[in-house]
């Protein structure tokens, strides 16, 4: 996206912006539309925030995650969640080595840099709870021993909001560990036609075959450090706190956002500003990012749910009632 604002950055974002443009170029070889959602995924990547991707089947949720992982030169692991999946199937298990007469830990698929969890809401609560520690603390504790994850460590999880049979609701504590929920929607008529044309032009070639690796794991870690240094002034931090505090006092909300949510809004706003080529956060960055960061953390009253009111609508109402800092 073009940025015509004239200013001098105090933090060098040239390499970051070049890498982002290259990643977008690779993904857009296959994915038509969804520019906003791809940008939100990149916000998650560079702010070290796990992403929950929601949408009906067939709209490129899993494909977008796979293509993004393909553009990154790092380890990738995909885990298909099912009702019979056990925590040990995700984390790993300790087995006795007869030749050495000692127990050894066999790492599960969670030990990777980028992990795609497909249909996360199909696994029972016990298996979902196995993700709590690793998503928050970047480590797995098995039989009294902690195993650290190699960084970058990034979880992308998909779920279908429509199908309920054979699914389990994600615990609130787990939802709170996702930086954002990104909602994929149906393409427009023009975009859907472009999807067909793109598929036709590939002549049967796999989607991932046309994607080139453009960024390394070390580059990601370096860019994540730069994003953390993006400037956010005191008035903007107060603005974030006001928004989050209002979710706890709103009559249409039973459970408001946590202090972790306040940190997540600030972190995501920094990454969003960096992606737009700025080393400082603006109120518009916060207003753009606040709904994806907050809406999956809120529980509405039964009355609001019966009226068909969405969390995003209440968040917008809260924003309209708060003076924008200057």
N, C-alpha and C positions, 0 to 999 in steps of 0.2 A: 504494500500500500504506500502511495506517495506521501511524503511529508514535506510540506512547503514552508514550515515554520523556520525562521532564521534564528539560531542561537548556537552558542558554543558549548558542547558537552564537556563536563569536567571528568567524566568517565568515558574511556574509549569504547564505543559500542559498534565501531565499524565492522569488526570481525563477526560480532553477533548478528548484526543485520544482514551481512553477506551470507552467513550460514543459514539464517532463517529463510532468506529468498531462495537459496539452493534447495532446502528441504521442501518448501512449498512447490517449487518447480517440479521436483521429482514426484510428489504426491499427486499433483494436478495432471500428470501424465495419465492417471487412471481415474481419480475421483473428480467428478464434475459437480460444481457447486460446493456447498458446505464450507465456504471460505471462513466464515465466522467460527465454526466449530473446530476447524483445523487450527485456527489461530489460538483458540482456547486450549487445545491439546498442547500446543507449544508453550503456552503460559504455564501449564502444569509441569512440562518437562524442565523448563529453565527456573522454576521456583521450587523444584523438588517436591511437587505436590501430586499425590495420587488422584486419578480421575475415574469417576463413574460415568460410563456412557450409556444413555438410555434411549430406546427407540424401538419401533416395531421391526419385525424381521425384514431383511432384504433392502435396507437403506444404507448399507456400507459402514455399520458400526465396527464390526470385527475387521473388515477389510481396511478401514482407515487406520486402525491401530496397528495392523500387520505391516502396512506400507510405511508408516512412520518408523516402526522398529527396523524395517529393512533399510531405511535411509541412514540408520545409525550403525556405526561399526562397533558393536558390542554384543554381549551374549543376550539371547532372546529365548524365552520359554513361554509356551502356551499351555494353560491348564483348563480342561473342560470340566466344569463343575456339574456333578450329577447327584441325585439323592442318596446314592450309596457310597459317595466319596468320604473317606476317613481323614482325620487330621494328619496322620502319618503319610498319606498319599500326597500331601502338599508339602509338609515340612521335612519329612524324612524319618528314618527309624534307626534305632540302635540294634545291631546284631552281634552275636558272639562269633569271633574269628577263631576257629578251632586250631589253626596252625600257629597262631600267636598267643592263644589262650587269653584273649582279652576282648573286650567289647569295642566295636567300631561304629561310628556314626556314618550312615549312608545318606548323603544330602538328597532332599526332595527337589522337585522342579521350582520351588520358590527361590532356590539359590541361583539367581541369575541377575542380570542388570535390568532388563525390561521384561516384565511379566504380564502377559495378557490372560486374564481370567474370564473365560467365556461363560455367560449365563450364571453369574455369581449367585443369583437368588435361587438356584436349583439345589444347592447343597444345604444340608440341615445346619441348625444353629451351632452345633458343636464344631463343625468344620469351619464355618465362617468365623467363629471365635478364635480359631487357631491363627487367624491373620492379625489379631489385635496387636500383639507385641511387635511383630516384624514390620508392620506398616508404620508404627509410631516410633519404635526404638531402633529399627534397622538391625535386629538381632533375633535369633531363635534360641529358646532355652529348652533343652532336652536332657532329662535325667540329671538335673543340677548343673549342667554345663551350658554356657552361652556361646553361640556361634555367630560372629559378626558377618553382615552382608557386605559384599564388595559394592562400592559406589561407582557410577550412579546406580541407585536402586529405585525403580519406578514401576508402580502397579497401575495397569489399565484394566478396568473391569466393565463388562457389558451386562445389561439386563433388559428384558422385554417387559414393558409396563402393562401390557394387555393380558397376556396369558397368565392365569393364576394356578391352573392345575399342575401339581408337582413342583410348586415353588414355595419358598419360605421368605418371609419378610426379613430384610436385613436389620440387625439390631441397631438401635440408635447410636451406641458407642462406636459401631463400625462405620456407620454413615458419617459420623463426625470426623473420622480419620481420612475421608476423601476431601481433598481441597475443593473440588468442584463436581457438580453433576452437569454433564454436557448432553443436551437433548438433540438428537438427530431427527429431522422431519422429512416428509416427502419432498422430492425435488419438484420444481416447476415444470410445466409442459416443455418449455424450451430446454431446460437442463436434462430432462429425461430423454429427449431426442438426442442430445449430445452424448448421453451415456451409451445409447445404442450405436451411434456413429463411432465413438471411441472403441467400443467393444468390437465392432466390425473391422476397424482398421488394424487391430492387433492380430487378426487372422488366427485366432486360437491360442496365441501366446499367453502364458500365465501372467496375471497382474503383477506379481512380485518380480518377474523376470526383467521388466522394463525399468525397475527402480535401481538407481545407483547409490552406493553409500557415500555420504557427503560430510559426515561429522563423526569424530571419534569419541570414545568415552572420556578421554582426558580433556578434550575440548568442551564437552558438556560440563564437566566439573569446574573448569575455568570460567565458563560463561555463567554458571550458577553463582559463583563467588561475585562476579561483577554485578549481577542482578541484585544481590543482597545489599550492595552499596548504593543502589538508587536512592535519591534523596526524597524524603517524605517529611514535610514540615509539621509543626505542632498542631496547627489548625486542621490539617487534613487528618491527623491521628485522632483529634477530638471528634471530627466529623464521622469517622469510622465507628468510634465508640458510641456516639449518639444513635447511629443507625442500629447497631447491634442491641443496645440497651432498649430501644423502642420495640424490638421484636419480643422482648421479655414482658413488656407492659401492654401490648396490644390486646384488645378484648377478643380478637378473632384467633389468637394463637394460644395453645395450651403450653407448648414447650418452645421457648425462644432459643436463640443462638447462644453458644458458649463463648467464653473468652478465647478458646482455640479458634473460633470463627472470626473474631476480631483480628487475630494474628494472620489468619488465612486471607482475609480481605486485603490487609496491608501487603502481604507477600505477593499475592496475585496481582495487585495493582502495580507493584514495582516491576514485575515481569511484563505486564501489559505495556507499561510506559517504555520499557527497554525495547520491546518488539516494535513499538512505534517510533523508535529512534531517539528517545529522550532519556536523560539521566535524572529526571525528577517526575514525581507523580502529580497529576492534576485532578480536580474534582470529577471531571468527565471519565477519567480512568476508573475511579472508584464506582461511579454510577453505572458504568458498563459492566464491571466485573462482579458487582455485589449480588445480583440475582443468581448467577451460576454458583457462587460460593455459598450462599445462604439457603436457597430454597429447599434443598434436600435435608437440611438440619431442623426444619421447623415442623411442628405438628399443629395442625389447625383444629379448631373446635368442630365437633360433629355438625353443628349448625352451618358453619361455613362450607364444610365438605358437601353437605346435602344441597347447598345452593350452587355447587359447582365452582366455588371460588378456588383459585389456585394460589399457592404461596407466592408466586412471582407477582401476582396482582397486589397482594398485601404489601410486599416489599416496595413496589412502585408507589403505593399510597403513603408508606412511611417516608420515602425519599421526598415526595412532594410536600411533606409537612416539616421538613428540616431546611433551615437556611443554608444555602451553599456557601462555603467559605471562600474568601477572596485571597 
